[in-house]
Amino acid sequence: MNEDNQSGSGLSGAERLARQNEALQTELRELSIQYDQALAHISHLKAYQAEMELHRQGLEQANVRISLLAEELETREQAYREQAESLAKTSAELDMAHKRLVKAYDDLRRERSRQERDLRRMENELELAGSVQRLLIPAAPPENVPGLELSMSYTPASEASGDWLGFWHNHEADELSIFIGDVTGHGLGSALITAGVFSAVSTLSVLDQLTNEGAHHGPNQGQHADFFHTFLGKCREPQFLVQLLDGVVAGMGHGQFAMTLFAAVYHIESRVIRYVNAGHCLPILLGEKDVAEETRGRAKARALVARGAQLGLSEIGSDPQRDESQMQLEKNDLLLFYTDGLSETRNDRNRELGVGRLVRWLRDLHDRPVDAIRDALRVRIEEFANNTKADDDIAFVIARVTE
């Protein structure tokens, strides 16, 4: 400045002012540039500040999301822990269930093995009962019975039947006893009851035969013949014999089994039939006059009517009321003794065969030989059933008076 003053000391005042003005202008321009730079810097700082604000807001939002995620993570962890506990509990339950299932399977396998053994035992029992039963039924009725033509049929519904039929032909007394019965139920028990009745009748029949033979062999062998003859004569009385068999069934069955039985004695010479019925089906009697007459389109028929209690239900030694009846038969009279399995046969429409239908069939078949009647009845029964499996045994005896 001093220099300027010195150098300009020689200048005029206007020149000095001009130089000062120029210096001021230069300084002003420099300040203006600095101001613009400052404004630009301030603008840059404001933009940076705005950007930082956005970053701060983003960080706040991120913190909020992180907090929410942390809460969700905690919730999920809690859920996972609960699920893990539930899975552990379920696994324990499944383990217990598996153990119970294994035990149940083992029990079932043992039970099945036991049932198979029981089934084999029952099959063996039924096979044995069937074998016993086949031995109790005669292969054919007695032959050469004067004045009678006989035929029979026996069809069991299962391996072990409860039906039984039998005969006792006394040549000396000129009598034929006919028996037909039905033990309740099936199986070995019924077969054994039948066997007891069969054994009693067979024993009496054999004893009767031996007594008759002994009576002709002199006093040494026939010395007891009179006693046995009297005793067996009593046993051939239907009422006494049925009472005797009642005791047999009661003694064997202990009140658990019952048996229906129709017992008849036919006197060959007089054609009189005497009979006792222990709760059994009434035999059908069809004579020539019955066949010729019809009532409203139905064949007329008669029955051997007698009433009485079943065997095996009374105490041994008691005397239930069973009346003995008799009927005079005529030549060509046809008799059908049967078990309820015949009359109660059902077809595929659940209709019962019935006694009325049996009478009509017998009327149609009356003039045929008894074996032909038996065969025709078998065919008609099968046709009526129409492939329906029988649930009961079927047994019947056909007898015709020929003289």
C-alpha positions in Angstrom: 0.0 0.0 0.0 2.8 2.2 0.8 4.3 1.1 -2.4 1.1 1.8 -4.2 1.0 5.1 -2.5 4.5 5.7 -3.5 4.0 4.5 -7.0 0.8 6.2 -7.3 2.0 9.2 -5.6 2.6 10.4 -8.9 -0.8 9.4 -10.1 -3.8 11.6 -10.1 -6.6 11.0 -7.7 -8.9 9.7 -10.4 -6.3 7.1 -11.5 -5.8 6.0 -7.9 -9.6 5.6 -7.5 -9.8 3.7 -10.7 -7.1 1.4 -9.5 -8.8 1.0 -6.1 -12.1 0.3 -7.8 -10.5 -2.3 -10.0 -8.9 -4.0 -7.0 -12.2 -4.0 -5.3 -13.9 -5.5 -8.4 -11.3 -8.2 -8.4 -11.8 -8.9 -4.7 -15.6 -8.9 -5.2 -15.3 -11.4 -8.0 -13.2 -13.6 -5.8 -15.7 -13.3 -3.0 -18.6 -14.0 -5.4 -16.8 -17.1 -6.6 -16.3 -18.2 -3.0 -19.9 -17.4 -2.2 -21.1 -19.5 -5.1 -18.8 -22.3 -3.9 -20.1 -21.9 -0.4 -23.7 -22.1 -1.8 -22.9 -25.2 -3.8 -21.2 -26.7 -0.7 -24.3 -25.9 1.4 -26.6 -27.4 -1.3 -24.4 -30.5 -1.3 -24.5 -30.6 2.5 -28.3 -30.3 2.4 -28.6 -33.2 -0.2 -26.2 -35.3 2.0 -28.3 -34.4 5.0 -31.5 -35.4 3.2 -29.8 -38.7 2.2 -28.7 -39.3 5.7 -32.2 -38.6 6.9 -33.5 -41.2 4.4 -30.8 -43.6 5.7 -31.9 -42.9 9.2 -35.5 -43.6 8.4 -34.5 -46.7 6.6 -32.5 -47.8 9.6 -35.5 -47.1 11.9 -37.7 -49.1 9.6 -35.1 -51.9 9.4 -34.9 -51.8 13.2 -38.7 -52.2 13.4 -38.6 -55.1 10.9 -35.8 -56.6 12.9 -37.8 -56.3 16.1 -40.8 -57.8 14.4 -38.7 -60.6 13.0 -37.2 -61.2 16.4 -40.7 -61.5 17.9 -41.8 -63.8 15.1 -38.6 -65.8 15.5 -39.3 -66.1 19.2 -42.9 -67.0 18.5 -41.8 -69.7 16.0 -39.2 -71.0 18.4 -41.9 -71.3 21.1 -44.1 -73.0 18.6 -41.2 -75.3 17.6 -40.6 -76.1 21.3 -44.3 -76.8 21.8 -44.4 -79.0 18.6 -41.3 -80.8 19.8 -42.9 -81.5 23.1 -46.1 -82.6 21.3 -44.1 -84.8 19.0 -42.3 -86.3 21.9 -45.6 -86.9 23.6 -47.1 -88.3 20.4 -44.0 -90.4 19.9 -44.4 -91.8 23.4 -48.1 -92.5 22.8 -47.3 -94.1 19.5 -44.7 -96.2 21.2 -47.3 -97.3 23.8 -49.9 -97.9 21.1 -47.4 -100.0 19.2 -46.7 -102.0 22.3 -50.4 -102.5 22.9 -50.9 -103.4 19.2 -48.1 -105.9 19.4 -49.7 -107.4 22.5 -53.1 -107.4 20.9 -51.7 -109.1 17.8 -50.0 -111.7 20.0 -53.3 -112.2 21.9 -55.2 -112.4 18.6 -52.7 -114.9 17.3 -53.0 -117.0 20.4 -56.8 -116.7 20.3 -56.9 -117.6 16.6 -54.7 -120.6 17.4 -57.1 -121.6 20.2 -60.1 -121.1 17.9 -58.4 -123.2 15.2 -57.8 -125.9 17.8 -61.4 -125.6 19.0 -62.6 -125.8 15.4 -60.5 -128.9 14.7 -61.9 -130.4 17.9 -65.4 -129.5 16.9 -64.9 -130.9 13.4 -63.5 -134.1 15.0 -66.4 -134.1 17.4 -68.9 -133.7 14.6 -67.2 -136.3 12.5 -67.3 -138.7 15.5 -71.0 -137.7 16.2 -71.8 -138.4 12.5 -70.1 -141.7 12.7 -72.1 -142.6 15.8 -75.3 -141.4 14.3 -74.8 -143.4 11.1 -74.5 -146.5 13.3 -77.8 -145.8 15.1 -80.0 -145.5 12.0 -80.9 -148.9 10.4 -79.9 -149.2 6.8 -83.4 -150.5 5.9 -86.5 -151.4 7.7 -87.2 -155.1 8.7 -87.9 -157.3 5.8 -90.6 -159.9 5.4 -93.0 -158.5 8.0 -96.3 -160.2 7.3 -99.0 -157.9 6.1 -96.8 -154.8 6.0 -94.7 -153.1 3.3 -92.1 -150.7 4.8 -89.7 -148.1 3.6 -87.7 -145.4 5.3 -85.6 -142.3 4.6 -83.0 -140.4 6.7 -81.3 -137.2 5.6 -79.2 -135.3 8.2 -78.9 -131.6 7.9 -75.3 -131.6 9.4 -72.7 -134.1 10.4 -74.5 -134.8 13.7 -78.2 -135.3 13.5 -80.8 -135.3 16.3 -83.3 -137.4 14.4 -83.7 -141.2 15.1 -85.8 -144.0 13.8 -85.9 -147.7 14.7 -87.8 -150.9 14.7 -88.3 -153.9 17.0 -89.7 -156.9 15.3 -90.9 -159.6 17.6 -91.7 -162.7 15.5 -93.0 -164.7 18.4 -95.6 -162.1 19.4 -96.3 -161.2 15.8 -95.7 -157.5 16.5 -93.6 -154.8 15.0 -92.7 -151.7 17.0 -91.9 -148.5 15.1 -90.0 -145.6 16.7 -89.3 -142.1 15.4 -87.9 -139.3 17.4 -86.0 -136.0 17.4 -83.5 -134.8 20.0 -83.2 -131.0 20.5 -80.2 -129.5 18.9 -77.3 -131.0 16.9 -73.8 -132.1 17.7 -72.2 -134.8 19.8 -74.6 -134.2 22.8 -77.7 -134.9 20.7 -76.0 -137.9 19.0 -75.1 -139.4 22.4 -78.7 -139.0 23.7 -79.9 -140.7 20.5 -77.3 -143.4 21.1 -78.7 -144.0 24.6 -82.2 -144.4 23.3 -80.9 -146.7 20.5 -78.9 -148.7 23.0 -81.9 -149.2 25.2 -84.2 -150.3 22.4 -81.5 -152.5 20.8 -80.7 -154.2 24.1 -84.4 -155.0 24.6 -84.7 -156.2 21.1 -81.6 -158.5 21.3 -82.7 -159.7 24.7 -86.1 -160.5 23.3 -84.5 -162.5 20.5 -82.3 -164.4 22.8 -85.2 -165.1 25.2 -87.3 -166.5 22.3 -84.4 -168.6 21.1 -83.6 -169.9 24.7 -87.2 -170.9 25.2 -86.8 -173.5 22.5 -83.5 -175.0 23.8 -84.8 -176.9 26.8 -85.2 -176.1 30.5 -81.5 -175.6 31.3 -81.0 -172.7 28.9 -84.5 -171.4 29.1 -85.1 -171.5 32.9 -85.3 -167.7 33.1 -87.3 -167.4 29.9 -90.6 -166.9 31.6 -89.2 -164.0 33.6 -87.7 -162.3 30.6 -90.7 -163.1 28.5 -92.9 -161.3 31.0 -90.5 -158.4 31.4 -90.0 -158.0 27.7 -93.7 -158.3 27.0 -94.1 -155.4 29.4 -91.4 -153.4 27.6 -93.2 -153.8 24.3 -96.1 -151.9 25.7 -95.8 -148.4 24.2 -96.7 -146.6 27.4 -94.2 -148.5 29.6 -91.4 -148.3 27.0 -91.8 -144.6 26.5 -91.6 -144.1 30.3 -88.4 -146.3 30.3 -86.9 -144.2 27.5 -87.9 -141.0 29.4 -85.7 -142.1 32.2 -82.8 -142.9 29.8 -83.0 -139.4 28.2 -83.4 -137.7 31.6 -80.5 -139.6 33.1 -78.1 -138.9 30.2 -79.2 -135.3 29.5 -79.6 -134.0 33.0 -82.4 -131.8 31.9 -80.3 -130.2 29.2 -81.8 -132.2 26.4 -85.3 -133.1 25.4 -86.5 -135.7 22.8 -89.8 -136.0 21.0 -90.8 -139.6 20.3 -93.6 -141.5 18.7 -93.7 -145.1 19.6 -96.1 -147.5 18.0 -96.7 -151.3 18.1 -98.5 -152.9 15.2 -100.2 -156.2 15.8 -99.9 -158.0 12.5 -102.8 -160.4 12.9 -105.4 -158.0 14.2 -104.2 -154.9 12.2 -104.5 -152.9 15.4 -101.8 -150.2 16.0 -101.3 -149.0 19.6 -99.2 -145.9 20.1 -97.9 -143.2 22.5 -96.8 -139.8 21.5 -94.2 -137.8 23.5 -94.5 -134.4 21.9 -93.8 -135.6 18.4 -95.5 -134.9 15.0 -98.7 -136.8 14.4 -98.3 -139.5 11.8 -100.5 -139.2 8.7 -103.0 -142.0 7.9 -104.4 -142.2 4.4 -106.8 -145.0 3.4 -108.4 -145.9 0.1 -111.6 -144.1 1.2 -109.6 -141.1 2.3 -108.0 -140.9 -1.2 -111.4 -141.2 -2.9 -113.0 -138.4 -0.9 -112.1 -134.8 -1.1 -113.2 -131.9 1.0 -113.2 -128.6 -0.9 -110.5 -129.8 -3.2 -108.3 -131.1 -0.4 -107.4 -134.7 0.2 -109.0 -136.2 3.3 -106.6 -137.7 5.8 -106.5 -138.9 9.4 -103.8 -138.8 12.0 -102.7 -141.0 14.8 -103.7 -138.6 17.5 -102.1 -138.8 21.0 -100.6 -136.2 23.3 -97.9 -136.3 25.8 -94.8 -134.6 27.2 -91.4 -134.8 25.6 -88.8 -137.2 27.0 -86.0 -136.0 29.4 -87.8 -133.1 31.1 -89.3 -135.0 34.0 -87.6 -136.4 37.0 -86.4 -140.1 36.8 -89.2 -142.3 38.3 -92.0 -139.8 37.7 -94.9 -140.7 35.5 -95.9 -137.9 33.1 -99.3 -138.1 31.6 -98.9 -139.9 28.2 -102.1 -141.6 27.1 -101.9 -144.7 24.9 -104.2 -144.8 21.9 -105.0 -147.3 19.3 -106.6 -147.6 15.9 -107.9 -150.3 13.7 -106.2 -150.3 10.3 -107.5 -151.6 7.0 -105.9 -153.1 4.0 -104.1 -150.6 1.8 -103.9 -148.0 4.6 -100.8 -145.9 4.1 -99.0 -144.4 7.2 -96.3 -141.7 7.2 -94.3 -141.3 10.4 -92.0 -138.2 10.1 -89.9 -135.7 12.0 -90.7 -131.9 11.9 -87.7 -131.4 9.5 -90.0 -132.7 6.8 -93.1 -130.7 7.3 -91.1 -127.5 8.2 -88.9 -127.6 5.1 -88.7 -124.1 3.6 -88.0 -123.0 0.1 -86.2 -119.9 -1.3 -89.4 -117.8 -0.7 -89.4 -118.9 3.0 -92.6 -120.8 2.5 -93.1 -123.9 4.6 -93.9 -127.3 3.1 -96.6 -128.0 5.6 -98.7 -131.1 6.5 -101.4 -130.2 3.9 -98.9 -130.4 1.0 -97.7 -133.7 2.4 -101.2 -135.1 2.4 -101.7 -134.0 -1.2 -98.5 -135.7 -2.3 -99.4 -138.9 -0.5 -102.8 -138.9 -2.2 -101.1 -138.6 -5.6 -98.6 -141.3 -4.7 -100.9 -143.6 -2.7 -101.1 -146.5 -5.2 -97.3 -146.8 -5.7 -95.1 -149.2 -3.9 -93.7 -147.7 -0.6 -90.1 -147.5 -2.0 -91.4 -145.6 -5.0 -93.4 -143.3 -2.7 -90.2 -142.7 -0.7 -88.2 -141.8 -3.8 -90.9 -139.5 -5.1 -91.2 -137.7 -1.8 -87.4 -137.1 -1.8 -87.6 -135.6 -5.3 -90.6 -133.4 -4.5 -89.0 -132.2 -1.2 -85.8 -131.3 -3.2 -87.9 -129.5 -5.9 -89.9 -127.6 -3.3 -86.7 -126.5 -1.4 -85.3 -125.2 -4.7 -81.7 -125.4 -3.5 -82.4 -123.9 -0.1 -80.1 -125.6 2.4 -82.1 -127.6 5.0 -81.5 -126.4 8.6 -83.1 -129.5 10.2 -82.8 -133.3 9.7 -85.5 -135.1 7.7 -86.5 -138.6 8.6 -89.6 -140.5 7.7 -91.1 -144.1 7.6 -93.7 -145.2 5.2 -95.8 -148.3 6.1 -98.6 -149.9 4.0 -101.0 -152.5 5.2 -101.0 -155.2 2.5 -103.1 -157.9 4.1 
